[in-house]
Amino acid sequence: MFSRRTLAAAFAIAAFASQIQPVHAQMAKMEEHTHKPSAPSTSLSLTVAGKTTTYALADLQAMPQKTVTVHNAHANTDETYTGVLVSDLLAKVGVTPEKLGNKAIYHSYLKAEGTDAYWVLYSATEIEPAMHKSTAIIALTVGGKPIGEDGVFKFVASDDVHPARWVRNLKALTFVTVE
């Protein structure tokens, strides 16, 4: 039959395995945090080099719009968002690859923060269409309708497999270059 050593090893492995959660379960818990109710975003601040500019919905609606269709793993459905390219908003305040310089863009990041204090980071190259295939937008509509419970603004990136880095109720963007 089985030796005591074999049975002990089998029980130890079973006990250890029962304590480990699958990665997707851990991600689901992490993503749950981003879905807690929070105050809806009503304006968006953009801070670059210590200077903050605040935008209302009408300001972003007046800019060129980009539409992306992405898969939302939370809802297991495809969704169509329309909004402003993050790179276009940054260009509006003078942040472009040409002005940053070739090396500085590789040392820069964007922090996106929601009204619930949830925040994520994107490298500058992830939000620059000339350097990355992903499309990063500040969504104003989903399915042609206002974002709704996700606030007036929502940060959406087309190549994120899970929407854990999408930011609901987006209230602030901070662009930083690390020296």
Contact map, one row per residue, 1 for C-alpha under 8 A:
11100000000000000000000000000000000000000000000000000000000000000000000000000000000000000000000000000000000000000000000000000000000000000000000000000000000000000000000000000000000
11110110000000000000000000000000000000000000000000000000000000000000000000000000000000000000000000000000000000000000000000000000000000000000000000000000000000000000000000000000000
11111110000000000000000000000000000000000000000000000000000000000000000000000000000000000000000000000000000000000000000000000000000000000000000000000000000000000000000000000000000
01111111000000000000000000000000000000000000000000000000000000000000000000000000000000000000000000000000000000000000000000000000000000000000000000000000000000000000000000000000000
00111111100000000000000000000000000000000000000000000000000000000000000000000000000000000000000000000000000000000000000000000000000000000000000000000000000000000000000000000000000
01111111110000000000000000000000000000000000000000000000000000000000000000000000000000000000000000000000000000000000000000000000000000000000000000000000000000000000000000000000000
01111111111000000000000000000000000000000000000000000000000000000000000000000000000000000000000000000000000000000000000000000000000000000000000000000000000000000000000000000000000
00011111111100000000000000000000000000000000000000000000000000000000000000000000000000000000000000000000000000000000000000000000000000000000000000000000000000000000000000000000000
00001111111110000000000000000000000000000000000000000000000000000000000000000000000000000000000000000000000000000000000000000000000000000000000000000000000000000000000000000000000
00000111111111000000000000000000000000000000000000000000000000000000000000000000000000000000000000000000000000000000000000000000000000000000000000000000000000000000000000000000000
00000011111111100000000000000000000000000000000000000000000000000000000000000000000000000000000000000000000000000000000000000000000000000000000000000000000000000000000000000000000
00000001111111110000000000000000000000000000000000000000000000000000000000000000000000000000000000000000000000000000000000000000000000000000000000000000000000000000000000000000000
00000000111111111000000000000000000000000000000000000000000000000000000000000000000000000000000000000000000000000000000000000000000000000000000000000000000000000000000000000000000
00000000011111111100000000000000000000000000000000000000000000000000000000000000000000000000000000000000000000000000000000000000000000000000000000000000000000000000000000000000000
00000000001111111110000000000000000000000000000000000000000000000000000000000000000000000000000000000000000000000000000000000000000000000000000000000000000000000000000000000000000
00000000000111111111000000000000000000000000000000000000000000000000000000000000000000000000000000000000000000000000000000000000000000000000000000000000000000000000000000000000000
00000000000011111111000000000000000000000000000000000000000000000000000000000000000000000000000000000000000000000000000000000000000000000000000000000000000000000000000000000000000
00000000000001111111100000000000000000000000000000000000000000000000000000000000000000000000000000000000000000000000000000000000000000000000000000000000000000000000000000000000000
00000000000000111111100000000000000000000000000000000000000000000000000000000000000000000000000000000000000000000000000000000000000000000000000000000000000000000000000000000000000
00000000000000011111110000000000000000000000000000000000000000000000000000000000000000000000000000000000000000000000000000000000000000000000000000000000000000000000000000000000000
00000000000000000111111011000000000000000000000000000000000000000000000000000000000000000000000000000000000000000000000000000000000000000000000000000000000000000000000000000000000
00000000000000000001111111000000000000000000000000000000000000000000000000000000000000000000000000000000000000000000000000000000000000000000000000000000000000000000000000000000000
00000000000000000000111111100000000000000000000000000000000000000000000000000000000000000000000000000000000000000000000000000000000000000000000000000000000000000000000000000000000
00000000000000000000011111110000000000000000000000000000000000000000000000000000000000000000000000000000000000000000000000000000000000000000000000000000000000000000000000000000000
00000000000000000000111111111000000000000000000000000000000000000000000000000000000000000000000000000000000000000000000000000000000000000000000000000000000000000000000000000000000
00000000000000000000111111111100000000000000000000000000000000000000000000000000000000000000000000000000000000000000000000000000000000000000000000000000000000000000000000000000000
00000000000000000000001111111110000000000000000000000000000000000000000000000000000000000000000000000000000000000000000000000000000000000000000000000000000000000000000000000000000
00000000000000000000000111111111000000000000000000000000000000000000000000000000000000000000000000000000000000000000000000000000000000000000000000000000000000000000000000000000000
00000000000000000000000011111111100000000000000000000000000000000000000000000000000000000000000000000000000000000000000000000000000000000000000000000000000000000000000000000000000
00000000000000000000000001111111110000000000000000000000000000000000000000000000000000000000000000000000000000000000000000000000000000000000000000000000000000000001000000000000000
00000000000000000000000000111111111000000000000000000000000000000000000000000000000000000000000000000000000000000000000000000000000000000000000000000000000000000011000000000000000
00000000000000000000000000011111111100000000000000000000000000000000000000000000000000000000000000000000000000000000000000000000000000000000000000000000000000000000000000000000000
00000000000000000000000000001111111100000000000000000000000000000000000000000000000000000000000000000000000000000000000000000000000000000000000000000000000000000000000000000000000
00000000000000000000000000000111111100000000000000000000000000000000000000000000000000000000000000000000000000000000010000000000000000000000000000000000000000000001001100000000000
00000000000000000000000000000011111110000000000000000000000000000000000000000000000000000000000000000000000000000000000000000000000000000000000000000000000000000000000000000000000
00000000000000000000000000000001111111000000000000000000000000000000000000000000000000000000000000000000000000000001000000000000000000000000000000000000000000000000000000000000000
00000000000000000000000000000000001111100000000000000000000000000000000000000000000000000000000000000000000000000001000000000000000000000000000000000000000000000000000000000000000
00000000000000000000000000000000000111110000000000000000000000000000000000000000000000000000000000000000000000000011000000000000000000000000000000000000000000000000000010000000000
00000000000000000000000000000000000011111000000000000000000000000000000000000000000000000000000000000000000000000011000000000000000000000000000000000010000000000000000010000000000
00000000000000000000000000000000000001111100000000000000000000000000000000000000000000000000000000000000000000000010000000000000000000000000000000001111000000000000000010000000000
00000000000000000000000000000000000000111111000000000000000000000000000000000000000000000000000000000000000000000110000000000000000000000000000000000011100000000000000011100000000
00000000000000000000000000000000000000011111000000000001100000000000000000000000000000000000000000000000000000000000000000000000000000000000000000000011100000000000000000100000000
00000000000000000000000000000000000000001111100000000111100000000000000000000000000000000000000000000000000000000000000000000000000000000000000000000001100000000000000000100000000
00000000000000000000000000000000000000001111110000000111000000000000000000000000000000000000000000000000000000000000000000000000000000000000000000000000100000000000000001111000000
00000000000000000000000000000000000000000011111000011110000000000000000000000000000000000000000000000000000000000000000000000000000000000000000000000000000000000000000000111000000
00000000000000000000000000000000000000000001111100011110000000000000000000000000000000000000000000000000000000000000000000000000000000000000000000000000000000000000000000011110000
00000000000000000000000000000000000000000000111111111000000000000000000000000000000000000000000000000000000000000000000000000000000000000000000000000000000000000000000000011110000
00000000000000000000000000000000000000000000011111110000000000000000000000000000000000000000100000000000000000000000000000000000000000000000000000000000000000000000000000000111000
00000000000000000000000000000000000000000000001111100000000000000000000000000000000000000000000000000000000000000000000000000000000000000000000000000000000000000000000000000011000
00000000000000000000000000000000000000000000001111110000000000000000000000000000000000000000000000000000000000000000000000000000000000000000000000000000000000000000000000000000000
00000000000000000000000000000000000000000000001111111000000000000000000000000000000000000000000000000000000000000000000000000000000000000000000000000000000000000000000000000000000
00000000000000000000000000000000000000000000111101111100000000000000000000000000000000000000000000000000000000000000000000000000000000000000000000000000000000000000000000000000000
00000000000000000000000000000000000000000000111000111110000000000000000000000000000000000000000000000000000000000000000000000000000000000000000000000000000000000000000000000000000
00000000000000000000000000000000000000000011110000011111000000000000000000000000000000000000000000000000000000000000000000000000000000000000000000000000000000000000000000000000000
00000000000000000000000000000000000000000011110000001111111100000000000000000000000000000000000000000000000000000000000000000000000000000000000000000000000000000000000000000000000
00000000000000000000000000000000000000000111000000000111111100000000000000000000000000000000000000000000000000000000000000000000000000000000000000000000000000000000000000000000000
00000000000000000000000000000000000000000110000000000011111110000000000000000000000000000000000000000000000000000000000000000000000000000001000000000001100000000000000000000000000
00000000000000000000000000000000000000000000000000000011111111000000000000000000000000000000000000000000000000000000000000000000000000000000000000000000000000000000000000000000000
00000000000000000000000000000000000000000000000000000011111111100000000000000000000000000000000000000000000000000000000000000000000000000000000000000000000000000000000000000000000
00000000000000000000000000000000000000000000000000000011111111100000000000000000001100000000000000000000000000000000000000000000000000000000000000000000000000000000000000000000000
00000000000000000000000000000000000000000000000000000000111111111000000000000000001100000000000000000000000000000000000000000000000000000001000000000000000000000000000000000000000
00000000000000000000000000000000000000000000000000000000011111110000000000000000000000000000000000000000000000000000000000000000000000000000000000000000000000000000000000000000000
00000000000000000000000000000000000000000000000000000000001111111000000000000000000100000000000000000000000000000000000000000000000000000000000000000000000000000000000000000000000
00000000000000000000000000000000000000000000000000000000000011111100000000000000000100000000000000000000000000000000000000000000000000000000000000000000000000000000000000000000000
00000000000000000000000000000000000000000000000000000000000010111110000000000000011110000000000000000000000000000000000000000000000000000000000000000000000000000000000000000000000
00000000000000000000000000000000000000000000000000000000000000011111000000000000011110000000000000000000000000000000000000000000000000001000000000000000000000000000000000000000000
00000000000000000000000000000000000000000000000000000000000000001111100000000001111000000000000000000000000000000000000000000000000000000000000000000000000000000000000000000000000
00000000000000000000000000000000000000000000000000000000000000000111110000000001110000000000000000000000000000000000000000000000000000100000000000000000000001000000000000000000000
00000000000000000000000000000000000000000000000000000000000000000011111000000111100000000000000000000000000000000000000000000000000000000000000000000000000001000000000000000000000
00000000000000000000000000000000000000000000000000000000000000000001111100000111100000000000000000000000000000000000000000000000000000000000000000000000000001100000000000000000000
00000000000000000000000000000000000000000000000000000000000000000000111110011110000000000000000000000000000000000000000000000000000000000000000000000000000000001000000000000000000
00000000000000000000000000000000000000000000000000000000000000000000011111111110000000000000000000000000000000000000000000000000000000000000000000000000000000000110000000000000000
00000000000000000000000000000000000000000000000000000000000000000000001111111000000000000000000000000000000000000000000000000000000000000000000000000000000000001110000000000000000
00000000000000000000000000000000000000000000000000000000000000000000000111110000000000000000000000000000000000000000000000000000000000000000000000000000000000000110000000000000000
00000000000000000000000000000000000000000000000000000000000000000000000111111000000000000000000000000000000000000000000000000000000000000000000000000000000000000000000000000000000
00000000000000000000000000000000000000000000000000000000000000000000001111111100000000000000000000000000000000000000000000000000000000000000000000000000000000000000000000000000000
00000000000000000000000000000000000000000000000000000000000000000000001110111110000000000000000000000000000000000000000000000000000000000000000000000000000000000000000000000000000
00000000000000000000000000000000000000000000000000000000000000000000111100011111000000000000000000000000000000000000000000000000000000000000000000000000000000000000000000000000000
00000000000000000000000000000000000000000000000000000000000000000000111100001111100000000000000000000000000000000000000000000000000000000000011000000000000000000000000000000000000
00000000000000000000000000000000000000000000000000000000000000000011110000000111110000000000000000000000000000000000000000000000000000000000011100000000000000000000000000000000000
00000000000000000000000000000000000000000000000000000000000000000011110000000011111000000000000000000000000000000000000000000000000000000011111100000000000000000000000000000000000
00000000000000000000000000000000000000000000000000000000000000001111000000000001111100000000000000000000000000000000000000000000000000001011110100000000000000000000000000000000000
00000000000000000000000000000000000000000000000000000000000110001110000000000000111110000000000000000000000000000000000000000000000000001111100000000000000000000000000000000000000
00000000000000000000000000000000000000000000000000000000000110111100000000000000011111011000000000000000000000000000000000000000000000001111000000000000000000000000000000000000000
00000000000000000000000000000000000000000000000000000000000000001100000000000000001111111000000000000000000000000000000000000000000000111100000000000000000000000000000000000000000
00000000000000000000000000000000000000000000000000000000000000000000000000000000000111111100000000000000000000000000000000000010000000011100000000000000000000000000000000000000000
00000000000000000000000000000000000000000000000000000000000000000000000000000000000011111110000100000000000000000000000000000011100000010000000000000000000000000000000000000000000
00000000000000000000000000000000000000000000000000000000000000000000000000000000000111111111000000000000000000000000000000000000000000000000000000000000000000000000000000000000000
00000000000000000000000000000000000000000000000000000000000000000000000000000000000111111111100000000000000000000000000000000000000000000000000000000000000000000000000000000000000
00000000000000000000000000000000000000000000000000000000000000000000000000000000000001111111111100000000000000000000000000000000000000000000000000000000000000000000000000000000000
00000000000000000000000000000000000000000000000000000000000000000000000000000000000000111111111100000000000000000000000000000000000000000000000000000000000000000000000000000000000
00000000000000000000000000000000000000000000000000000000000000000000000000000000000000011111111000000000000000000000000000000000000000000000000000000000000000000000000000000000000
00000000000000000000000000000000000000000000000100000000000000000000000000000000000000001111111000000000000000000000000000000000000000000000000000000000000000000000000000000000000
00000000000000000000000000000000000000000000000000000000000000000000000000000000000000000111111100100000000000000000000000000000000000000000000000000000000000000000000000000000000
00000000000000000000000000000000000000000000000000000000000000000000000000000000000000000111111110110000000000000000000000000000000000000000000000000000000000000000000000000000000
00000000000000000000000000000000000000000000000000000000000000000000000000000000000000100110011111110000000000000000000000000000000000000000000000000000000000000000000000000000000
00000000000000000000000000000000000000000000000000000000000000000000000000000000000000000000001111111100100000000000000000000000000000000000000000000000000000000000000000000000000
00000000000000000000000000000000000000000000000000000000000000000000000000000000000000000000000111111100000000000000000000000000000000000000000000000000000000000000000000000000000
00000000000000000000000000000000000000000000000000000000000000000000000000000000000000000000011111111000000000000000000000000000000000000000000000000000000000000000000000000000000
00000000000000000000000000000000000000000000000000000000000000000000000000000000000000000000001111111111100000000000000000000000000000000000000000000000000000000000000000000000000
00000000000000000000000000000000000000000000000000000000000000000000000000000000000000000000000011111111100000000000000000000000000000000000000000000000000000000000000000000000000
00000000000000000000000000000000000000000000000000000000000000000000000000000000000000000000000011011111110000000000000000000000000000000000000000000000000000000000000000000000000
00000000000000000000000000000000000000000000000000000000000000000000000000000000000000000000000000011111111000000000000000000000000000000000000000000000000000000000000000000000000
00000000000000000000000000000000000000000000000000000000000000000000000000000000000000000000000000011111111100000000000000000000000000000000000000000000000000000000000000000000110
00000000000000000000000000000000000000000000000000000000000000000000000000000000000000000000000010011111111100000000000000011000000000000000000000000000000000000000000000000000100
00000000000000000000000000000000000000000000000000000000000000000000000000000000000000000000000000000111111100000000000000111000000000000000000000000000000000000000000000000000000
00000000000000000000000000000000000000000000000000000000000000000000000000000000000000000000000000000011111110000000000000010000000000000000000000000000000000000000000000000000111
00000000000000000000000000000000000000000000000000000000000000000000000000000000000000000000000000000001111111000000000000110000000000000000000000000000000000000000000000000011110
00000000000000000000000000000000000000000000000000000000000000000000000000000000000000000000000000000000001111100000000011110000000000000000000000000000000000000000000000000011100
00000000000000000000000000000000000000000000000000000000000000000000000000000000000000000000000000000000000111110000000011110000000000000000000000000000000000000000000000001111000
00000000000000000000000000000000000000000000000000000000000000000000000000000000000000000000000000000000000011111000001111000000000000000000000000000000000000000000000000011110000
00000000000000000000000000000000000000000000000000000000000000000000000000000000000000000000000000000000000001111100001110000000000000000000000000000000001000000000001001111100000
00000000000000000000000000000000000000000000000000000000000000000000000000000000000000000000000000000000000000111110111100000000000000000000000000000000000000000000001001111000000
00000000000000000000000000000000000000001000000000000000000000000000000000000000000000000000000000000000000000011111111000000000000000000000000000000000000000000000001111110000000
00000000000000000000000000000000000001111000000000000000000000000000000000000000000000000000000000000000000000001111110000000000000000000000000000000000000000000000000011100000000
00000000000000000000000000000000000111100000000000000000000000000000000000000000000000000000000000000000000000000111110000000000000000000000000000000000000000000000000010000000000
00000000000000000000000000000000000000000000000000000000000000000000000000000000000000000000000000000000000000001111111000000000000000000000000000000000000000000000000000000000000
00000000000000000000000000000000010000000000000000000000000000000000000000000000000000000000000000000000000000001111111100000000000000000000000000000000000000000000001000000000000
00000000000000000000000000000000000000000000000000000000000000000000000000000000000000000000000000000000000000111100111110000000000000000000000000000000000000000000001000000000000
00000000000000000000000000000000000000000000000000000000000000000000000000000000000000000000000000000000000000111000011111000000000000000000000000000000000000000000101000000000000
00000000000000000000000000000000000000000000000000000000000000000000000000000000000000000000000000000000000011110000001111100000000000000000000000000000000000000000100000000000000
00000000000000000000000000000000000000000000000000000000000000000000000000000000000000000000000000000000000011100000000111110110000000000000000000000000000000000000000000000000000
00000000000000000000000000000000000000000000000000000000000000000000000000000000000000000000000000000000010111000000000011111110000000000000000000000000000000000000000000000000000
00000000000000000000000000000000000000000000000000000000000000000000000000000000000000000000000000000000111111000000000001111111000000000000000000000000000000000000000000000000000
00000000000000000000000000000000000000000000000000000000000000000000000000000000000000000000000000000000110000000000000000111111101100000000000000000000000000000000000000000000000
00000000000000000000000000000000000000000000000000000000000000000000000000000000000000000000000000000000000000000000000001111111101111010000000000000000000000000000000000000000000
00000000000000000000000000000000000000000000000000000000000000000000000000000000000001100000000000000000000000000000000001111111100101110000000000000000000000000000000000000000000
00000000000000000000000000000000000000000000000000000000000000000000000000000000000000100000000000000000000000000000000000011111111100000000000000000000000000000000000000000000000
00000000000000000000000000000000000000000000000000000000000000000000000000000000000000100000000000000000000000000000000000001111111111100000000000000000000000000000000000000000000
00000000000000000000000000000000000000000000000000000000000000000000000000000000000000000000000000000000000000000000000000000001111100000000000000000000000000000000000000000000000
00000000000000000000000000000000000000000000000000000000000000000000000000000000000000000000000000000000000000000000000000001101111110000000000000000000000000000000000000000000000
00000000000000000000000000000000000000000000000000000000000000000000000000000000000000000000000000000000000000000000000000001111111111100000000000000000000000000000000000000000000
00000000000000000000000000000000000000000000000000000000000000000000000000000000000000000000000000000000000000000000000000000100101111100000000000000000000000100000000000000000000
00000000000000000000000000000000000000000000000000000000000000000000000000000000000000000000000000000000000000000000000000000110100111110000000000000000000011100000000000000000000
00000000000000000000000000000000000000000000000000000000000000000001000000000000000010000000000000000000000000000000000000000010100111111000000000000000000011100000000000000000000
00000000000000000000000000000000000000000000000000000000000000000000000000000000000011100000000000000000000000000000000000000110000001111100000000000000001111000000000000000000000
00000000000000000000000000000000000000000000000000000000000000000100000000000000011111000000000000000000000000000000000000000000000000111110000000000000001110000000000000000000000
00000000000000000000000000000000000000000000000000000000000000000000000000000000001111000000000000000000000000000000000000000000000000011111000000000000111100000000000000000000000
00000000000000000000000000000000000000000000000000000000000000000000000000000000111100000000000000000000000000000000000000000000000000001111110000100000111100000000000000000000000
00000000000000000000000000000000000000000000000000000000100010000000000000000000111100000000000000000000000000000000000000000000000000000111110001100001110000000000000000000000000
00000000000000000000000000000000000000000000000000000000000000000000000000000000111000000000000000000000000000000000000000000000000000000011111111100000000000000000000000000000000
00000000000000000000000000000000000000000000000000000000000000000000000000000011110000000000000000000000000000000000000000000000000000000011111111100000000000000000000000000000000
00000000000000000000000000000000000000000000000000000000000000000000000000000011100000000000000000000000000000000000000000000000000000000000111110000000000000000000000000000000000
00000000000000000000000000000000000000000000000000000000000000000000000000000001110000000000000000000000000000000000000000000000000000000000111111000000000000000000000000000000000
00000000000000000000000000000000000000000000000000000000000000000000000000000000000000000000000000000000000000000000000000000000000000000000111111100000000000000000000000000000000
00000000000000000000000000000000000000000000000000000000000000000000000000000000000000000000000000000000000000000000000000000000000000000001110111110001000000000000000000000000000
00000000000000000000000000000000000000000000000000000000000000000000000000000000000000000000000000000000000000000000000000000000000000000011110011111111110000000000000000000000000
00000000000000000000000000000000000000000000000000000000000000000000000000000000000000000000000000000000000000000000000000000000000000000000000001111111000000000000000000000000000
00000000000000000000000000000000000000010000000000000000000000000000000000000000000000000000000000000000000000000000000000000000000000000000000000111110000000000000000000000000000
00000000000000000000000000000000000000010000000000000000000000000000000000000000000000000000000000000000000000000000000000000000000000000000000000111111110000000000000110000000000
00000000000000000000000000000000000000111100000000000000000000000000000000000000000000000000000000000000000000000000000000000000000000000000000000111111110000000000000111000000000
00000000000000000000000000000000000000011110000000000000100000000000000000000000000000000000000000000000000000000000000000000000000000000001000001110111110000000000000011000000000
00000000000000000000000000000000000000001111000000000000100000000000000000000000000000000000000000000000000000000000000000000000000000000111000000100111111000000000000111100000000
00000000000000000000000000000000000000000000000000000000000000000000000000000000000000000000000000000000000000000000000000000000000000000111000000100111111100000000011111000000000
00000000000000000000000000000000000000000000000000000000000000000000000000000000000000000000000000000000000000010000000000000000000000011110000000000000111110000000011101000000000
00000000000000000000000000000000000000000000000000000000000000000000000000000000000000000000000000000000000000000000000000000000000000011110000000000000011111000010111000000000000
00000000000000000000000000000000000000000000000000000000000000000000000000000000000000000000000000000000000000000000000000000000000001111000000000000000001111110000110000000000000
00000000000000000000000000000000000000000000000000000000000000000001110000000000000000000000000000000000000000000000000000000000000001110000000000000000000111110000000000000000000
00000000000000000000000000000000000000000000000000000000000000000000010000000000000000000000000000000000000000000000000000000000000011100000000000000000000011111000000000000000000
00000000000000000000000000000000000000000000000000000000000000000000000000000000000000000000000000000000000000000000000000000000000000000000000000000000000011111110100000000000000
00000000000000000000000000000000000000000000000000000000000000000000001010000000000000000000000000000000000000000000000000000000000000000000000000000000000000111110000000000000000
00000000000000000000000000000000000000000000000000000000000000000000000111000000000000000000000000000000000000000000000000000000000000000000000000000000000000011111100000000000000
00000000000000000000000000000010000000000000000000000000000000000000000111000000000000000000000000000000000000000000000000000000000000000000000000000000000100011111110000000000000
00000000000000000000000000000110010000000000000000000000000000000000000000000000000000000000000000000000000000000000000000000000000000000000000000000000000000000111111000000000000
00000000000000000000000000000000000000000000000000000000000000000000000000000000000000000000000000000000000000000000000110000000000000000000000000000000000110010111111000000000000
00000000000000000000000000000000000000000000000000000000000000000000000000000000000000000000000000000000000000000000000000000000000000000000000000000000011110000011111100000000000
00000000000000000000000000000000010000000000000000000000000000000000000000000000000000000000000000000000000000011100011100000000000000000000000000000000011100000001111111000000000
00000000000000000000000000000000010000000000000000000000000000000000000000000000000000000000000000000000000000000100000000000000000000000000000000000110111000000000011111000000000
00000000000000000000000000000000000001111000000000000000000000000000000000000000000000000000000000000000000000000111000000000000000000000000000000000111110000000000001111100000000
00000000000000000000000000000000000000001001000000000000000000000000000000000000000000000000000000000000000000011110000000000000000000000000000000000011111000000000001111110000000
00000000000000000000000000000000000000001111100000000000000000000000000000000000000000000000000000000000000000011110000000000000000000000000000000000000100000000000000011111000000
00000000000000000000000000000000000000000001111000000000000000000000000000000000000000000000000000000000000000111100000000000000000000000000000000000000000000000000000001111100000
00000000000000000000000000000000000000000001111000000000000000000000000000000000000000000000000000000000000001111000000000000000000000000000000000000000000000000000000000111110000
00000000000000000000000000000000000000000000011100000000000000000000000000000000000000000000000000000000000001110000000000000000000000000000000000000000000000000000000000011111000
00000000000000000000000000000000000000000000011110000000000000000000000000000000000000000000000000000000000111100000000000000000000000000000000000000000000000000000000000001111100
00000000000000000000000000000000000000000000000110000000000000000000000000000000000000000000000000000000000111000000000000000000000000000000000000000000000000000000000000000111110
00000000000000000000000000000000000000000000000000000000000000000000000000000000000000000000000000000001101110000000000000000000000000000000000000000000000000000000000000000011111
00000000000000000000000000000000000000000000000000000000000000000000000000000000000000000000000000000001001100000000000000000000000000000000000000000000000000000000000000000001111
00000000000000000000000000000000000000000000000000000000000000000000000000000000000000000000000000000000001000000000000000000000000000000000000000000000000000000000000000000000111
